[in-house]
Amino acid sequence: MLDGDHAPLPPPAPDAERFGFTGRELKRLRRTVGDYARAAGMDHDLVTSLVISVSEIAANSVEHGAGHGTVAMWIRDGELICEISDPGGALDDPLPGYIPPEPESPRGYGLWISRQLCDLVDLRAEDGVLRVRLHLRVER
């Protein structure tokens, strides 16, 4: 159980922009996410929060998961939603990212940072795929 919910996440919107990434493509990923958020009219500070969050989750996929993943981004009801899918991912922690890592820890900050920066972070592990969905309002 992740985030206290067993319900599967609905699929990304049919009009979502989708692309894959590997470790070598994280810079392109950050640029693409930032461009999409700016084109959607998102405030500069929120664009930065989204880019940091997506980058952290994607880096986790590269380092701890399959080594690659996919991203889907779309706008619904004034909210930008960005889903990072990792085909090799799973989490053992029932409440990932809710408790900050120990200060001396060199790891474990990605989900915690994303939870601080985003309005909502949904996680589901389904059929061997970890899906992390980040939500941010386009305007505050």
C-alpha positions as CSV (number, residue, x, y, z in Angstrom):
1,M,0.0,0.0,0.0
2,L,1.4,3.4,-0.9
3,D,-0.1,6.7,0.3
4,G,-2.9,4.8,2.0
5,D,-4.7,4.0,-1.2
6,H,-5.0,0.8,-3.1
7,A,-6.9,2.2,-6.1
8,P,-4.9,2.3,-9.3
9,L,-4.2,5.6,-10.8
10,P,-6.2,6.4,-14.0
11,P,-4.1,6.4,-17.1
12,P,-2.5,9.7,-18.2
13,A,-4.7,11.9,-20.3
14,P,-4.9,11.0,-24.0
15,D,-3.5,14.4,-25.0
16,A,-0.5,14.0,-22.6
17,E,3.0,14.8,-24.0
18,R,5.1,11.7,-23.5
19,F,8.7,10.9,-23.8
20,G,11.3,8.4,-22.5
21,F,14.5,9.1,-20.6
22,T,17.8,7.5,-19.5
23,G,20.5,8.7,-17.2
24,R,22.2,10.5,-20.1
25,E,19.0,12.4,-20.9
26,L,18.2,14.0,-17.6
27,K,19.3,17.4,-18.7
28,R,17.0,17.2,-21.8
29,L,14.2,16.0,-19.4
30,R,14.6,19.0,-17.2
31,R,14.6,21.4,-20.2
32,T,11.5,19.7,-21.7
33,V,9.6,19.8,-18.4
34,G,10.5,23.4,-17.9
35,D,9.5,24.4,-21.4
36,Y,6.2,22.6,-21.1
37,A,5.4,24.3,-17.7
38,R,6.3,27.8,-19.0
39,A,4.2,27.3,-22.1
40,A,1.3,26.3,-19.8
41,G,1.7,29.7,-18.1
42,M,3.2,28.4,-14.8
43,D,4.9,30.9,-12.6
44,H,8.7,30.9,-12.7
45,D,9.0,29.7,-9.1
46,L,6.6,26.8,-9.7
47,V,8.4,25.8,-12.9
48,T,11.6,25.5,-10.8
49,S,9.7,23.4,-8.2
50,L,8.4,21.1,-10.9
51,V,11.7,20.7,-12.7
52,I,13.5,19.8,-9.4
53,S,10.8,17.3,-8.4
54,V,10.7,15.6,-11.8
55,S,14.5,15.5,-11.9
56,E,14.7,13.9,-8.5
57,I,12.2,11.2,-9.3
58,A,13.7,10.5,-12.7
59,A,17.2,10.2,-11.1
60,N,15.7,7.7,-8.6
61,S,14.5,5.7,-11.6
62,V,17.9,5.7,-13.2
63,E,19.8,4.9,-10.0
64,H,17.4,2.6,-8.1
65,G,15.0,1.3,-10.8
66,A,15.3,0.1,-14.3
67,G,17.8,2.8,-15.4
68,H,15.2,4.5,-17.6
69,G,11.6,5.5,-17.5
70,T,8.9,7.5,-19.2
71,V,7.3,10.9,-18.5
72,A,3.7,12.0,-19.3
73,M,2.6,15.6,-18.8
74,W,-0.8,17.2,-19.2
75,I,-3.0,20.0,-17.9
76,R,-6.3,19.4,-16.2
77,D,-8.5,21.8,-14.2
78,G,-5.8,24.4,-13.8
79,E,-3.2,21.8,-12.7
80,L,-0.1,20.5,-14.4
81,I,0.3,16.8,-13.9
82,C,3.6,15.0,-14.5
83,E,3.8,11.3,-14.2
84,I,7.2,9.5,-14.1
85,S,6.9,5.7,-14.7
86,D,9.7,3.3,-13.8
87,P,9.4,-0.2,-15.3
88,G,11.8,-1.6,-12.7
89,G,10.5,0.2,-9.7
90,A,8.9,-0.8,-6.4
91,L,9.0,0.7,-2.9
92,D,9.2,-1.2,0.4
93,D,8.5,1.9,2.4
94,P,4.7,2.2,3.1
95,L,5.0,6.0,3.5
96,P,7.8,7.1,1.1
97,G,8.9,10.7,1.4
98,Y,6.8,11.7,4.3
99,I,9.7,11.6,6.8
100,P,12.9,13.5,5.9
101,P,16.1,11.4,5.8
102,E,18.6,11.7,8.6
103,P,20.7,14.9,8.0
104,E,23.9,12.9,7.6
105,S,22.3,10.6,5.0
106,P,23.6,11.0,1.4
107,R,20.4,9.5,0.0
108,G,16.6,9.5,0.4
109,Y,15.8,13.1,-0.4
110,G,14.1,12.8,-3.7
111,L,10.5,11.9,-2.7
112,W,10.7,14.0,0.4
113,I,11.8,17.1,-1.6
114,S,9.0,16.4,-4.2
115,R,6.5,16.3,-1.4
116,Q,7.7,19.7,-0.1
117,L,7.5,21.3,-3.6
118,C,4.4,19.8,-5.2
119,D,0.7,20.2,-4.2
120,L,0.2,16.4,-4.4
121,V,2.4,13.4,-5.0
122,D,0.7,10.1,-5.8
123,L,2.6,6.8,-6.0
124,R,1.4,3.4,-7.1
125,A,3.3,0.2,-7.9
126,E,1.2,-1.7,-10.4
127,D,2.2,-4.7,-12.6
128,G,6.0,-4.1,-11.9
129,V,5.8,-0.4,-12.8
130,L,6.2,2.4,-10.2
131,R,4.2,5.4,-11.2
132,V,4.9,8.7,-9.4
133,R,2.4,11.5,-10.3
134,L,3.3,15.1,-9.4
135,H,0.6,17.7,-9.3
136,L,1.1,21.5,-9.3
137,R,-1.4,24.3,-9.8
138,V,-0.5,26.3,-12.9
139,E,-1.3,29.5,-11.1
140,R,-1.3,30.4,-7.4
